Amino acid sequence: MFTKRAIVTNTEAADGAAGESPLLRVWRNRSLFGAVFLGVMILTVIALVVLPVRYLATGSVIVAEQEPSNSNASAAWAQKIGDPADVESQLLIARSPRVMRLAMQQPGVTEAAIEECQSRSSSSTCEKMKTDTAALIDYVSGNFAIGAVGRSRVINISYTSSIPEVAQKMANALTNAFLDEQRTSGASSREVAASYLWKEAKQLDAELRDADAKIQAFRRNKGLMRGSLAPISSERLSSISQQLSTAETARADALARLQEIKANQARAVDSPSVLSNRSIADLKQQLTVVTAQLASQANVLGPRHPSLRALEQEQSAIKERMATEVASIAASAQKAFDANDALVNALKKQMDAVKAEVGSATSDEASIESMVRSTEIKRQQYADLYKRASELETERRVLIGNTRLVSLAELPTKPFFPKKIPFLAAGGTLGLLLAFVAAFFGDRVNLAGLSRLRTATIRPVRADAPAAAAPTAVAAPVAVAAPVAPAPVQATAPVTPRPGPPLPTSSSELAVVTGAPVLARLPTVKRDPSESPIGAILTAQSGASLARALPLALQDPHYQDALRDLATGLLASNDARTRRKILVASPTTAEGKTFLTLTLAQYLATAGRSVLVIECDFGAPKFETALGLRSSMGLQGILRGDITPREAVVRTATPNLDVIPAGPFSASAELLMRKPLGDLLLWSQIYDVVLIDAPSPGIQTDLGVLARQVDGVLLCMRSGRSSIGQAVATSSAIRVAGGSVFGIAVTMMPDANTPSGTDRVSNNAYAGAT
């Protein structure tokens, strides 16, 4: 029986229980959990009271801070800013014994350190500190904590002491000593260089002012004053040149107009310059109208007609006016030419005079060119000296002021250690951790104790003792608790020639531990005597073994009686839950799961129920061989979307029994995670009962995914092979995933008269079947 094997293999049971929900395991060992947690918390409170109180005072300085009012950072400062190596260097300087000695030399610091030492250590150590500086430095350096604040350039200088005043004084002493050391190091040489450069720059500034005054006086005397863009004489020459160019252009235009009019005296009225006149255009328009009227009247009237004579006189008057207007235009062009010619001559004379002035100014400017060049050189030297002096001053300020005080240490008012809330929180965390560990190890200890208890209480059954009668009702699921010995029942004589298997003593214990009732105990099915034991063992995991065993199960009345009990307990539920879609699963392989699924399906179909059996074991499909079915795409085709559920259904030789095999070849169990499986189960509601053969436990398949989609799970366990730990682990995993365990079916129960060992295995027709 599986209970005997659980007692013998104690370690296997504990390992099987390891898959159980951690919260359930802790709840079973809640007493041990609470004791460990309470003990740790008591120790934490005692430590909180006993440990001495420490105070922490902290002063802060900042390294390589940007120089105030200096937008152009110097190269020295740019090299330091953001450099982690510079911050590390400052930390080493602050921790150095030299800076510590400087801090100890401040008034009252040594006395404060000795006072703290007297409150903590022996008097001999404190007396040595009064005369031995090295001992004093060694003592106080252990209480200092110097470090950078995150990724910033701020350095915290902290001191821990049991006296708040001492902590403040020591932290401030080291902070001031560190700042003083930074202010006095490396500044003298740069200060001397900067002073010399400022002196030279001041001398050059005086020389430049004298030279500029002499140059301006000479230019005023020589009339070399500059305009807005150039010397005044040069600007005058440029202006006159522009006016002369404009005047020459106007004169050329007037000359061209005049020549055009004079060149064609006969047809001057048609020249462009004349036609541009508005009066000429009006007269020509009037002349055109009169000429047209005259031509029209000449065809009708005679040459001496008064109307014709009047038109001729009007035409003559218009021509005379046009001639007068042309002469006026010619006179105007002549006057414009004369005026522009006179302006050009005047501008040429002015230009000659200004050219002479510019030539003289150029000679005067050349006479002071050497003085101007010398002044420019001195001005460049002054700029370089000023720039270098500013850089040296900036470097000096960086070296002196790159470490600035952020804040001195304040008098601490709250203890730094131990802090109540963090200390209790840490103790609680440690207590929970140790309590969980104790609960898990306690579970193993309980399993070992339980096994020893069972070993002591179980007695071997005599061969001549009468078998106990099976109970008439299936025990309902109860909450997980400590095992309780079953109530004794009255033994009755067997009523059939072949007595049924005796009820094992641990069946009630199995129901209590797993929380699921034992619905049936199915006996072994005797194999065909003509089949050799070795052949039965070699073909146990194949579909051929199932094909030989199924007819034997139909002919075995005791096995059919056990199936009747299983069907009654499985389908006739006391609650309102529907039990139509049932998943048949097992903790390990070779439990008789597939054989039980097919025999139960045949029994229900023979009883008149419409049954659908779905094979989900893609790793080792057996339905087609066991039932003699034709090859089809099966469940794999449905999950891949190649066929519909109705097309995948295969009818068997048993009426009312339909099957959906796994498929023609092995496939990955990940197909079961797809959505079409849910659609298939929804479609399968047309059947009275749907049995699902779960995948083999050896395949990496989440059994909880299938358990959530069915009404419940029937757990199949093999007698003499499965253990309580495996049953607990599997049932707990199903419930954690949201599934429900309807009950447990114990398979391959031996007869009381069946010998144990190899003979019993070889006589079993489906031994080793999944």
C-alpha positions in Angstrom: 0.0 0.0 0.0 1.1 3.6 -0.5 0.9 4.3 3.2 3.5 1.6 4.0 5.9 3.1 1.5 5.4 6.6 3.0 6.3 5.2 6.4 9.4 3.5 5.1 10.6 6.4 2.7 10.2 9.3 5.1 12.4 11.6 3.1 10.3 11.2 0.0 7.2 12.2 1.9 8.9 15.4 3.2 10.1 16.2 -0.3 6.6 15.7 -1.7 5.2 18.1 0.9 7.7 20.7 -0.2 5.4 21.6 -3.2 2.6 22.5 -0.7 1.6 26.1 -0.2 4.1 27.8 2.2 1.3 29.5 4.1 -0.4 26.1 4.8 2.9 24.7 6.1 3.4 27.7 8.3 -0.2 27.4 9.6 0.4 23.8 10.6 3.5 24.8 12.6 2.0 28.1 13.9 3.0 27.3 17.5 6.6 26.9 16.6 6.4 30.0 14.4 4.9 32.1 17.2 7.4 30.8 19.7 10.5 31.7 17.6 9.1 35.1 16.6 8.2 36.0 20.3 11.6 34.9 21.5 13.4 37.1 19.0 11.3 40.1 19.8 12.0 39.6 23.6 15.7 39.5 22.9 15.3 42.7 20.7 13.6 44.6 23.6 16.3 43.4 26.1 19.0 44.6 23.7 17.2 47.9 23.2 17.3 48.5 27.0 20.8 47.2 27.7 22.8 48.7 24.9 24.4 52.2 25.7 22.9 55.2 24.0 25.1 57.0 21.4 24.8 60.5 20.0 26.0 61.6 16.6 27.0 65.2 15.7 27.8 66.0 12.0 29.5 69.0 10.3 29.5 69.5 6.5 31.9 71.1 4.0 31.7 71.3 0.3 34.6 70.6 -2.1 35.3 72.5 -5.4 32.4 74.9 -5.1 31.9 77.2 -8.1 33.6 80.6 -7.6 31.1 83.4 -6.9 30.7 86.1 -9.6 32.9 84.2 -12.0 31.1 83.0 -15.1 34.4 82.0 -16.8 35.8 79.2 -14.6 39.5 78.8 -14.6 41.3 75.8 -15.9 42.3 74.7 -12.3 38.7 74.9 -11.1 37.4 73.2 -14.2 39.8 70.3 -13.6 38.6 69.9 -10.0 34.9 70.3 -10.5 33.0 66.9 -10.5 36.3 64.9 -10.3 35.6 62.0 -7.8 39.4 61.7 -7.3 39.5 65.2 -5.9 36.7 64.3 -3.4 38.5 61.1 -2.4 41.7 63.1 -1.9 40.0 65.5 0.4 38.6 62.6 2.4 42.1 61.2 2.9 43.3 64.6 4.0 40.5 64.9 6.5 41.2 61.4 7.9 45.0 62.0 8.1 46.7 62.1 11.5 48.1 65.5 10.8 44.7 67.1 10.5 43.6 65.1 13.6 46.5 66.6 15.6 45.5 70.1 14.4 42.0 69.4 15.7 43.3 68.1 19.0 45.4 71.3 19.5 42.2 73.5 19.7 41.2 74.6 23.2 39.1 72.1 25.2 39.2 69.3 22.6 41.7 67.0 24.4 39.8 67.4 27.7 36.5 66.5 26.0 38.0 63.3 24.5 39.4 62.3 27.9 36.0 62.9 29.5 34.4 60.6 27.0 37.1 58.0 27.6 36.5 58.0 31.3 32.8 57.3 30.8 33.5 54.3 28.5 37.0 52.8 29.2 39.4 52.1 32.1 41.2 54.9 33.8 44.7 53.6 32.7 43.8 54.2 29.0 42.5 57.7 29.7 45.6 58.6 31.8 47.8 57.5 28.9 45.9 59.7 26.5 46.9 62.8 28.5 50.6 62.4 27.6 50.6 60.2 24.6 49.3 62.0 21.5 49.4 58.9 19.4 47.0 57.1 21.8 44.7 60.1 21.8 44.6 60.2 18.0 44.1 56.4 17.8 41.1 56.7 20.2 39.3 59.6 18.6 39.9 58.4 15.0 37.8 55.3 15.8 34.8 57.5 16.7 35.0 59.8 13.6 33.0 59.0 10.5 34.1 60.9 7.4 32.5 60.3 4.1 30.9 61.9 1.0 27.2 62.4 0.8 26.0 60.4 -2.2 27.3 61.6 -5.5 27.6 65.2 -4.3 30.7 67.2 -3.4 29.6 67.5 0.2 31.7 65.8 2.9 30.2 65.0 6.3 32.5 64.9 9.3 30.7 63.1 12.2 31.6 62.0 15.7 29.9 59.5 17.8 29.9 59.8 21.6 27.7 58.9 24.6 27.9 62.6 25.6 26.1 65.0 23.2 28.4 68.0 24.1 31.5 66.0 23.4 30.1 64.8 20.0 29.4 68.4 19.0 32.8 69.7 20.1 34.9 67.0 18.4 33.0 67.2 15.1 33.4 71.0 15.0 37.1 70.8 15.9 37.9 68.5 13.0 35.8 70.5 10.6 37.6 73.8 11.5 41.0 72.2 11.4 40.3 70.8 8.0 39.1 74.2 6.7 42.1 76.0 8.1 44.5 73.5 6.5 42.8 74.0 3.2 43.1 77.8 3.5 46.8 77.9 4.3 48.2 75.3 1.8 49.5 76.2 -1.6 48.5 79.9 -1.7 51.8 81.8 -1.1 53.5 81.3 -4.4 50.5 82.2 -6.5 49.8 85.2 -4.3 53.4 86.5 -5.0 53.1 85.9 -8.7 49.7 87.6 -8.9 51.1 90.7 -7.0 54.0 91.1 -9.4 51.7 90.8 -12.4 49.3 93.4 -11.0 52.3 95.8 -10.4 53.5 95.4 -14.1 50.0 95.9 -15.4 49.6 99.1 -13.4 52.9 100.5 -14.9 51.9 99.6 -18.4 48.5 101.3 -17.9 50.3 104.6 -16.9 52.5 104.4 -20.0 49.5 103.7 -22.3 47.7 106.7 -20.9 50.7 109.1 -21.6 51.1 107.7 -25.2 47.4 108.1 -26.0 47.5 111.7 -24.7 50.4 112.6 -27.0 48.8 111.0 -30.1 45.6 112.8 -29.6 47.3 116.2 -29.1 49.3 115.8 -32.3 46.2 114.9 -34.3 44.3 117.9 -33.0 47.2 120.2 -34.0 47.4 118.6 -37.5 43.7 118.4 -38.1 43.8 114.6 -38.2 40.6 114.2 -36.3 38.7 111.1 -37.2 35.1 111.0 -38.3 32.6 108.2 -37.5 34.4 105.7 -39.8 37.7 107.3 -41.0 39.6 110.6 -40.8 37.5 113.7 -41.6 39.5 114.6 -44.7 39.0 111.0 -46.0 35.3 111.1 -45.4 35.1 114.5 -47.2 36.9 113.1 -50.2 34.6 110.2 -50.3 31.5 112.5 -50.2 32.8 114.8 -53.0 33.6 111.8 -55.2 30.0 110.5 -54.8 28.6 114.0 -55.7 30.9 114.3 -58.7 29.8 111.0 -60.0 26.2 111.9 -59.7 26.7 115.3 -61.4 28.6 113.7 -64.3 25.8 111.3 -64.8 23.1 114.0 -64.9 25.3 116.1 -67.4 25.6 113.1 -69.7 21.9 112.6 -69.7 21.1 116.2 -70.5 23.7 116.2 -73.3 22.1 113.1 -74.8 18.7 114.6 -74.8 19.9 117.8 -76.4 21.8 116.0 -79.1 18.8 113.9 -79.9 16.6 116.9 -80.4 19.1 118.9 -82.5 20.1 115.9 -84.6 16.6 115.5 -86.1 15.1 119.0 -86.5 12.6 118.0 -89.1 11.2 115.1 -87.0 12.0 116.4 -83.6 8.5 115.9 -82.5 9.0 112.1 -82.8 12.1 111.9 -80.6 11.6 110.1 -77.3 12.6 113.1 -75.2 9.9 115.2 -76.9 7.3 112.5 -76.8 7.7 112.2 -73.0 6.3 115.7 -72.7 2.6 115.7 -71.8 1.8 118.8 -73.9 3.3 117.3 -77.0 1.2 114.2 -76.4 -2.0 116.2 -76.1 -1.3 118.3 -79.2 -0.5 115.2 -81.3 -3.8 113.7 -80.2 -5.7 116.9 -81.2 -3.8 116.9 -84.5 -4.8 113.3 -85.2 -8.5 114.1 -84.5 -8.5 117.2 -86.8 -6.7 115.4 -89.6 -9.2 112.6 -89.5 -12.1 115.1 -89.7 -10.5 116.9 -92.5 -10.0 113.8 -94.5 -13.6 112.8 -93.9 -15.0 116.2 -95.0 -12.7 116.4 -98.1 -14.5 113.4 -99.6 -17.9 115.1 -99.3 -17.3 118.8 -99.6 -15.5 120.8 -102.2 -12.0 122.4 -101.6 -13.5 125.8 -101.0 -16.2 124.8 -98.6 -16.1 126.9 -95.3 -16.1 123.8 -93.0 -13.2 122.4 -94.9 -11.3 125.7 -94.7 -11.9 125.9 -91.0 -10.5 122.5 -90.3 -7.4 123.3 -92.4 -6.8 126.5 -90.3 -7.2 124.5 -87.0 -4.7 121.9 -88.3 -2.1 124.7 -89.0 -2.6 126.2 -85.6 -1.9 122.9 -83.8 1.3 122.3 -85.8 2.5 125.8 -84.9 1.9 125.1 -81.2 3.8 121.8 -81.5 6.7 123.5 -83.1 6.8 126.1 -80.3 6.6 123.4 -77.7 9.5 121.5 -79.3 11.7 124.6 -79.3 10.9 125.1 -75.6 11.9 121.5 -74.8 15.2 122.0 -76.7 15.9 125.1 -74.7 15.2 123.4 -71.4 17.6 120.5 -72.3 20.3 123.0 -73.1 19.9 124.8 -69.8 20.0 121.4 -67.9 23.2 120.5 -69.7 24.8 123.9 -68.9 23.9 123.6 -65.2 25.2 120.0 -64.8 28.4 121.0 -66.6 29.0 123.9 -64.3 28.4 121.6 -61.2 30.9 119.0 -62.5 33.6 121.6 -63.0 33.0 123.0 -59.4 33.2 119.5 -57.9 36.4 118.7 -59.7 38.0 121.8 -58.2 36.8 120.8 -54.7 38.1 117.3 -55.2 41.5 118.5 -56.2 41.7 120.6 -53.0 40.6 117.8 -50.8 43.1 115.4 -52.4 45.8 117.8 -51.4 44.6 117.9 -47.8 44.4 114.1 -47.7 47.9 113.7 -49.0 49.2 116.1 -46.3 47.2 114.3 -43.6 48.7 110.9 -44.7 52.2 112.3 -44.3 51.4 113.6 -40.8 49.9 110.3 -39.8 53.0 108.4 -41.0 55.1 110.6 -38.8 53.4 109.2 -35.6 52.9 105.7 -36.9 55.8 104.4 -34.8 54.3 105.9 -31.7 50.9 104.3 -32.5 52.5 100.9 -33.1 54.4 101.1 -29.9 51.2 101.9 -28.1 49.3 99.0 -29.6 52.1 96.6 -28.5 51.9 97.9 -24.9 48.1 97.6 -25.0 48.4 93.9 -26.0 51.0 93.3 -23.2 48.7 95.0 -20.7 45.8 92.7 -21.8 48.0 89.6 -21.4 49.3 90.6 -18.0 45.7 91.4 -16.8 44.5 88.0 -18.0 47.3 86.1 -16.4 47.0 88.0 -13.1 43.2 87.2 -13.1 43.9 83.5 -13.7 46.4 83.4 -10.9 44.0 85.1 -8.6 41.3 82.7 -9.6 43.6 79.7 -8.9 44.6 81.2 -5.6 40.9 81.5 -4.6 40.3 77.9 -5.8 43.1 76.6 -3.7 42.0 78.6 -0.7 38.3 78.6 -1.1 37.6 75.3 -2.9 36.6 73.8 0.4 33.9 75.8 2.1 31.9 75.4 5.2 28.3 74.2 4.8 27.3 73.9 8.4 28.9 73.2 11.8 27.7 70.4 14.0 24.6 71.1 16.1 24.1 69.7 19.6 22.4 66.3 19.1 19.1 65.9 21.1 18.0 62.4 19.9 20.1 59.2 20.2 21.7 58.0 17.1 21.8 54.4 18.4 19.8 52.5 19.2 16.7 54.0 17.5 13.6 52.4 18.8 11.5 52.0 15.7 14.3 50.9 13.3 15.7 48.6 16.0 12.3 46.9 16.6 11.7 46.7 12.9 15.0 45.0 12.3 14.2 42.6 15.2 10.8 41.9 13.8 12.2 41.2 10.4 14.8 38.8 11.8 12.2 37.2 13.9 9.9 36.6 10.9 12.8 35.2 8.9 13.9 32.8 11.7 10.2 31.9 12.4 9.7 30.9 8.7 12.8 28.8 8.7 11.8 27.1 11.9 8.3 26.5 10.5 9.7 24.8 7.3 12.2 22.7 9.3 9.5 22.0 11.8 7.4 20.6 9.0 10.0 18.0 8.2 10.3 17.2 11.9 6.6 16.7 12.2 6.6 14.4 9.1 9.4 12.3 10.7 7.5 12.1 14.0 4.3 11.2 12.2 6.0 8.4 10.4 7.5 7.0 13.6 4.0 7.2 15.2 2.5 5.3 12.3 5.2 2.7 12.5 4.5 2.2 16.1 0.7 1.9 15.7 0.3 -0.2 12.5 0.3 -3.9 13.1 0.7 -6.5 10.4 -2.5 -8.2 9.3 -2.8 -11.9 9.8 -3.5 -14.0 6.8 -6.4 -15.8 8.5 -8.0 -12.6 9.8 -11.4 -11.6 8.3 -11.3 -8.6 6.0 -13.0 -5.4 7.4 -16.1 -4.4 5.6 -15.8 -1.3 3.4 -17.7 1.7 4.6 -21.1 2.3 3.0 -20.5 6.1 2.6 -17.6 8.1 1.4 -16.1 10.4 3.9 -16.6 14.1 3.2 -13.6 16.4 2.8 -12.4 17.9 6.1 -9.9 20.6 7.0 -6.3 19.7 7.3 -5.4 18.8 10.8 -3.4 16.2 12.8 -4.2 12.6 11.9 -6.9 11.0 14.0 -7.2 7.3 14.4 -10.2 5.9 12.6 -13.1 4.4 14.6 -13.1 0.6 14.8 -15.8 -1.2 12.7 -17.2 -4.7 13.1 -15.8 -7.2 10.8 -18.2 -9.2 8.7 -17.7 -12.4 6.6 -17.1 -12.0 2.9 -20.3 -12.2 0.8 -18.6 -13.1 -2.5 -16.3 -16.0 -3.5 -13.5 -13.4 -4.1 -13.3 -11.0 -1.2 -12.5 -7.3 -2.0 -9.3 -5.6 -0.9 -9.2 -4.6 2.7 -9.5 -0.9 3.6 -6.1 0.4 4.6 -5.7 1.9 8.0 -4.2 5.1 6.5 -7.1 5.9 4.1 -8.7 8.2 6.7 -5.3 9.8 7.3 -4.9 10.4 3.6 -8.3 12.1 3.4 -7.4 14.3 6.4 -4.0 15.4 5.1 -5.1 16.1 1.6 -8.6 17.4 2.4 -10.2 15.2 -0.3 -12.2 11.9 0.3 -11.0 8.5 -0.9 -13.9 7.8 -3.4 -12.8 4.3 -4.4 -10.2 1.6 -4.1 -9.8 -0.2 -7.4 -8.4 -3.7 -7.3 -5.8 -5.1 -9.6 -6.9 -6.6 -12.9 -5.4 -10.1 -13.4 -3.4 -10.3 -16.6 -3.9 -12.9 -19.3 -2.2 -16.2 -18.1 -0.9 -16.7 -21.6 1.2 -13.5 -21.5 4.7 -13.8 -20.0 5.6 -11.6 -17.0 8.6 -10.2 -18.8 6.5 -9.2 -21.8 3.9 -7.5 -19.6 6.6 -5.4 -17.9 8.3 -4.4 -21.2 4.9 -3.3 -22.8 3.5 -1.7 -19.6 3.9 1.9 -20.9 2.5 1.3 -24.3 -1.0 1.5 -25.7 -1.0 -2.2 -26.5 -0.9 -2.9 -22.7 -4.0 -0.8 -22.3 -5.7 -2.5 -25.2 -5.2 -6.0 -23.6 -6.2 -4.7 -20.1 -9.5 -2.9 -21.0 -11.4 -6.1 -21.9 -10.2 -7.8 -18.8 -11.5 -4.9 -16.7 -14.9 -5.2 -18.3 -15.1 -8.8 -17.3 -13.8 -8.3 -13.7 -16.9 -7.9 -11.4 -14.9 -6.5 -8.5 -13.3 -3.9 -10.7 -16.7 -2.9 -12.0 -18.1 -2.7 -8.5 -15.2 -0.3 -7.6 -16.0 1.8 -10.7 -19.7 2.0 -9.6 -18.6 3.3 -6.2 -16.3 5.8 -7.9 -19.0 7.0 -10.3 -21.5 7.3 -7.5 -19.1 9.3 -5.3 -17.8 11.4 -8.1 -21.1 12.4 -9.8 -23.6 12.3 -7.0 -22.4 15.3 -5.1 -24.0 16.8 -2.0 -23.3 20.4 -2.9 -24.7 22.5 -5.7 -21.6 22.4 -7.9 -21.8 20.9 -11.3 -19.6 17.8 -11.9 -19.5 17.4 -15.6 -16.0 18.3 -16.7 -13.6 16.1 -14.6 -9.8 16.2 -14.9 -8.1 12.8 -14.1 -4.5 13.5 -12.8 -1.8 11.8 -10.8 1.2 12.9 -8.7 3.7 10.8 -10.6 3.8 8.5 -13.6 2.7 4.8 -13.7 -0.3 5.4 -11.4 -2.9 3.9 -13.7 -4.3 7.3 -14.6 -5.0 6.6 -18.3 -6.4 3.1 -17.6 -8.7 4.5 -15.0 -9.9 7.3 -17.3 -10.9 4.8 -20.1 -12.5 2.2 -17.8 -14.5 4.9 -16.0 -15.6 6.3 -19.4 -16.7 2.9 -20.6 -18.6 2.3 -17.4 -20.5 5.6 -17.6 -21.2 5.1 -21.3 -22.6 1.6 -20.7 -24.8 3.1 -17.9 -26.5 5.3 -20.5 -24.6 8.6 -20.2 -23.0 10.4 -23.2 -19.3 10.6 -22.4 -16.5 12.5 -24.1 -12.9 11.6 -23.3 -10.1 14.1 -24.2 -6.5 12.9 -24.2 -4.1 15.7 -23.1 -0.9 13.6 -22.8 1.0 14.9 -25.8 4.2 13.2 -24.6 3.0 9.6 -24.8 -0.4 9.4 -26.6 -2.1 6.0 -26.2 -5.8 6.4 -27.0 -5.7 5.4 -30.6 -3.7 2.2 -29.9 -5.7 1.3 -26.8 -9.1 1.8 -28.4 -8.2 0.7 -32.0 -9.1 4.1 -33.5 -8.1 5.5 -36.8 -5.4 8.1 -36.9 -6.6 11.7 -36.7 -5.3 15.2 -36.0 -7.0 15.1 -32.6 -6.5 17.7 -29.9 -3.4 19.0 -31.6 -5.4 20.0 -34.6 -8.0 21.8 -32.5 -5.4 23.8 -30.5 -3.5 24.8 -33.7 -6.8 25.9 -35.3 -6.7 23.4 -38.2 -10.0 21.6 -37.4 -13.1 22.1 -35.3 -14.0 20.1 -32.2 -16.8 18.3 -34.0 -14.3 17.2 -36.7 -11.8 15.9 -34.1 -14.3 13.7 -32.3 -13.9 9.9 -33.0 -16.6 7.4 -32.1 -15.6 4.2 -30.4 -17.0 0.7 -30.4 -18.7 1.5 -27.1 -22.1 3.2 -27.6 -22.3 6.8 -26.1 -18.5 7.0 -25.9 -16.6 9.6 -28.0 -12.9 10.3 -27.9 -10.6 13.1 -28.9 -7.1 11.6 -29.0 -4.0 13.7 -28.4 -2.8 13.4 -32.0 -0.7 11.3 -34.4 2.7 12.4 -32.9 4.3 13.8 -29.8 4.0 17.6 -29.3 4.9 20.3 -26.7 2.5 20.6 -23.8 2.5 24.4 -24.3 -0.3 23.9 -26.7 -2.6 23.4 -23.7 -2.1 27.0 -22.7 -3.8 28.3 -25.8 -7.3 29.8 -25.8 -8.9 27.1 -28.1 -8.8 24.6 -25.2 -11.3 26.8 -23.3 -13.5 26.9 -26.4 -13.3 23.1 -26.7 -14.4 22.7 -23.0 -17.3 25.1 -23.6 -18.4 23.1 -26.7 -18.1 19.8 -24.8 -21.1 20.8 -22.6 -23.3 18.9 -25.1 -22.1 15.7 -23.3 -23.3 14.4 -19.9 -19.8 13.8 -18.7 -16.4 15.0 -20.0 -13.3 13.1 -18.7 -9.9 14.7 -19.4 -6.8 12.6 -19.2 -4.2 15.0 -17.7 -0.6 15.3 -19.1 2.0 13.1 -17.7 3.6 14.7 -14.6 7.0 14.3 -16.2 6.1 16.9 -18.8 6.6 20.5 -17.9 2.9 21.4 -17.7 1.2 23.7 -15.3 -1.6 21.4 -14.0 -3.3 24.4 -12.4 -4.1 25.9 -15.9 -6.2 22.8 -16.6 -7.6 22.6 -13.1 -9.1 26.1 -13.3 -11.0 25.3 -16.5 -12.8 22.2 -15.3 -15.4 21.5 -12.6 -13.0 19.4 -10.5 -10.0 17.0 -10.4 -10.0 13.3 -9.6 -6.6 12.4 -8.1 -5.3 8.9 -9.0 -2.8 7.3 -6.6 -1.3 3.9 -6.9 -1.3 1.6 -3.9 2.1 0.8 -2.6 3.8 3.4 -4.7 2.5 6.9 -4.0 3.2 8.7 -0.8 1.3 11.1 1.4 3.7 13.9 0.7 3.1 13.6 -3.0 -0.6 13.6 -2.5 -0.4 16.7 -0.3 1.8 18.5 -2.8 -0.4 17.8 -5.8 -3.7 18.6 -4.1 -2.3 21.9 -2.6 -1.0 23.0 -6.0 -4.4 22.4 -7.6 -6.2 24.4 -4.9 -3.6 27.2 -5.1 -4.2 27.5 -8.8 -8.0 27.9 -8.2 -9.1 24.3 -8.9 -11.1 21.8 -6.8 -10.2 18.2 -5.8 -13.3 16.0 -5.9 -11.6 13.0 -4.4 -8.9 10.4 -4.6 -9.0 7.0 -6.4 -6.5 4.4 -5.1 -5.6 2.1 -7.9 -4.0 -1.4 -8.1 -5.2 -2.4 -4.6 -3.9 -6.0 -4.1 -6.1 -8.9 -2.8 -5.5 -10.0 0.7 -4.3 -13.4 -0.7 -2.0 -11.9 -3.3 1.7 -12.3 -2.5 3.8 -9.2 -2.4 6.9 -8.4 -4.5 7.5 -9.3 -8.1 4.7 -11.8 -8.4 2.1 -9.2 -7.5 3.5 -6.8 -10.1 3.6 -9.3 -12.9 0.1 -10.5 -12.2 -1.3 -6.9 -12.7 -2.6 -6.5 -16.2 -1.9 -2.7 -16.2 1.1 -2.4 -13.9 3.2 0.6 -14.8 0.5 2.1 -17.1 0.2 5.8 -16.8 
